[in-house]
């Protein structure tokens, strides 16, 4: 990433009407759907966008990358909750979620085909903002499908499929993008095709439903007020928001500058950077499979989520200590493997935890969209903080000290995420 009044009991009843085979199709489809989204996100953010920005102005690549990603994250800050809320209220032959997923996919494809032709930072920024908004239009209703149609007893396994799909997509995205780093137009086109084909397959295999009753009368006042979830009344929701925001802030600050770190921290150049990024992605996927699958199974069996999410945060923080202590290519490979275990485990259970802390009787699309603000805020702040740290602590042309400070900062922020999970009471 449809009912505006989705709640856990209602979700359970809907799940029971689907039949086991339909639920399994939905589960696999969500995994593939998120794989396609993260193929786009990772391939674009980690490889194609930094490459295009470096081609425009190599001397100012760090600050320009921060400017472009920060601008898009700020603009898209409320895209998911707004689209989620609108899809909650949508009625029609195509259902609630499908129209928006199709609109977002088609729009994203057209924009991706145009972005490779941007020859100025201004046009690149405008088109990048459009790409991010339209991908959010796909993701918001896709995320809400879990709350719509999956019983709480299956949140863990479905969340694991989403997490594994996300990490598999991230690996595929970097491999594809690194392969086409020298041919940006083809790279953007391949990713556009992945998004479009996957969304079309999802909506055909999982026919959407619409609520038989009409939505409640619309009120701008109530609509805008609905985006505030009181931390006092819903503390678990608030702690989950803080935990996700700090986790993504630490992870994203390092991940966005991975390509530049291989150049300026490790000392690679040319094709060696592309090869290193591809192998790092494969190692991250291996780590994900090693950590996420067992964690999801044990979590569903025991009903416990928090201990695994906390452990994943600690593991991600420890992974960043490896390149901090050794600015070498083997250390970056080890970081990729261990961070894959931490990030993959976190993502495999994050959606389950987030879905379980939603305010009861709330609009699933909107509230899951609000939680996704906790992803967009650090995506806005992470790159600009990383840019400031890298350039401020650089010793002239030597940027190695700046990257070391970045790793320390990221470790500290991710550990804060682990602490924020502990006060959650409604989830074991």
C-alpha positions, -999 to +999 in steps of 0.1 A: +000+000+000-122-017+019-140-007+049-138+025+067-149+007+099-127-023+098-121-039+132-105-071+143-137-091+148-151-079+115-118-088+098-120-123+112-154-129+099-145-117+064-114-140+064-136-170+073-158-164+042-129-166+018-119-202+021-084-215+027-073-215-010-084-178-014-066-168+017-035-185+005-037-168-029-041-135-011-011-142+012+012-150-017-002-121-037+006-096-009+041-110-008+046-106-045+029-071-044+053-058-018+082-074-036+073-053-067+070-021-046+103-027-029+119-036-062+110-001-073+119+016-040+153-001-036+163-001-072+154+036-076+167+050-043+199+028-039+211+028-075+193+047-102+185+080-085+221+084-069+236+075-103+215+101-122+222+127-096+260+120-097+258+123-135+243+157-132+268+171-106+293+148-091+308+174-068+275+181-050+261+145-051+255+141-014+237+174-009+217+170-041+206+135-032+195+147+002+176+176-013+157+154-038+148+126-014+139+150+014+116+170-009+098+139-021+094+125+014+079+158+027+055+160-002+044+124+002+042+126+040+005+124+041-001+106+008-007+072+023-031+082+050-051+104+026-053+077-001-060+051+026-089+073+040-103+079+005-101+042-004-119+034+029-148+055+016-147+043-020-176+023-034-180+009-069-179-021-091-141-024-087-143-023-050-125+000-025-088-006-030-085-018-066-092+016-084-065+034-065-039+006-070-046+007-107-044+045-109-011+046-089+005+018-110-004+034-144+007+068-132+040+055-118+048+037-150+043+069-171+064+090-147+092+064-145+094+064-183+098+102-182+123+106-154+153+092-172+150+122-196+154+148-168+185+169-174+182+194-146+179+189-108+146+207-108+129+184-133+145+154-117+131+165-083+096+171-097+094+138-115+108+120-085+082+135-062+055+123-087+070+088-087+070+086-049+034+099-046+021+074-072+039+044-056+023+055-023-011+054-041-004+018-048+010+009-014-017+025+008-047+004-003-024-027-006-014-023+030-051-020+041-059-054+025-044-072+054-066-055+079-096-059+056-095-096+049-070-114+071-080-129+105-058-117+135-047-153+141-029-152+107-014-117+110+021-132+117+024-155+087+009-129+063+031-102+077+061-126+072+051-130+035+049-092+032+083-088+049+100-115+029+084-101-003+097-067+006+133-079+012+132-101-019+120-071-039+148-049-024+174-075-035+159-078-070+156-041-073+193-034-065+205-063-088+183-051-117+192-014-112+229-020-108+229-040-140+213-011-158+231+017-140+249+027-172+216+027-191+192+046-170+163+047-194+162+009-196+166+005-159+136+028-151+116+009-178+123-025-164+112-014-129+081+003-144+071-030-160+076-050-128+052-026-109+025-026-136+024-064-143+024-072-106-005-048-097-026-061-126-020-097-115-029-088-079-063-072-087-072-100-111-064-128-087-079-111-056-112-096-066-119-066-044-151-061-023-171-031-016-192-024+015-229-028+008-238+002+030-229+037+018-201+056+035-211+080+063-217+117+052-184+134+045-171+161+068-138+179+062-136+186+099-140+150+109-118+139+080-089+161+091-095+154+128-092+117+120-055+121+113-048+128+149-046+097+171-043+107+207-011+093+224-029+095+257-059+074+245-039+051+223-004+049+238+005+016+220-002+032+186+020+061+196+049+039+208+046+018+176+048+051+156+080+061+174+096+027+171+090+025+134+102+061+128+135+057+146+142+022+131+137+035+096+156+067+103+187+047+113+184+022+085+175+047+057+203+072+065+229+044+058+210+027+030+204+058+009+242+065+008+253+029+003+265+036-033+285+067-022+299+048+008+313+021-014+330+049-035+341+073-007+344+051+024+356+018+009+374+033-022+357+014-050+349+029-084+334+020-118+320-015-123+333-026-089+306-005-072+278-022-093+292-056-085+295-049-048+259-036-046+246-066-063+264-090-039+254-070-009+218-073-019+221-111-022+238-113+012+211-092+027+184-115+013+203-146+027+203-129+061+166-121+058+157-157+050+178-169+079+161-146+104+126-137+092+112-172+084+120-188+118+110-156+137+076-154+120+068-191+127+078-189+163+059-156+167+027-171+154+031-202+175+037-183+207+017-152+200+047-130+208+058-101+186+077-076+207+108-097+216+115-104+179+110-068+169+133-056+197+159-083+188+158-072+152+165-036+161+195-046+182+208-068+155+206-040+129+225-017+153+252-043+157+255-047+120+265-011+116+294-016+140+311-038+114+319-012+087+324+014+115+354-007+128+366-017+093+361+004+062+367-025+039+347-044+013+345-076+033+332-056+062+305-041+040+295-076+029+293-088+066+272-057+073+248-066+045+244-101+058+238-092+094+217-061+086+196-083+063+188-105+093+179-076+115+159-056+089+142-087+074+131-100+108+118-066+117+098-062+085+085-097+087+067-089+120+063-051+118+030-052+099+016-078+123+025-056+153+013-024+136-021-040+127-026-052+162-021-017+178-047+000+155-074+018+175-104-005+177-133+003+153-110+027+133-106+031+095-079+006+086-067+024+055-064+057+072-047+045+104-022+022+086-015+052+064-008+073+095+016+047+107+033+049+073+040+086+081+065+070+105+082+057+074+080+089+054+093+112+081+127+094+085+129+090+047+128+128+046+152+134+076+176+104+071+193+116+039+196+152+050+211+142+084+234+118+066+246+144+042+253+169+070+272+143+090+292+131+061+302+166+049+306+182+083+330+156+097+349+150+065+386+158+066+389+178+034+385+154+005+386+124+029+350+116+038+359+085+059+354+103+092+320+115+082+308+080+073+320+068+107+299+094+125+270+084+103+273+047+114+274+058+151+244+080+147+224+052+129+233+027+156+221+050+184+188+058+167+180+021+159+186+012+196+161+039+206+136+020+184+142-011+204+134+008+236+102+023+222+088-012+216+090-022+253+061+000+266+036-015+242+011-034+263-016-047+239+009-069+220+030-096+237 
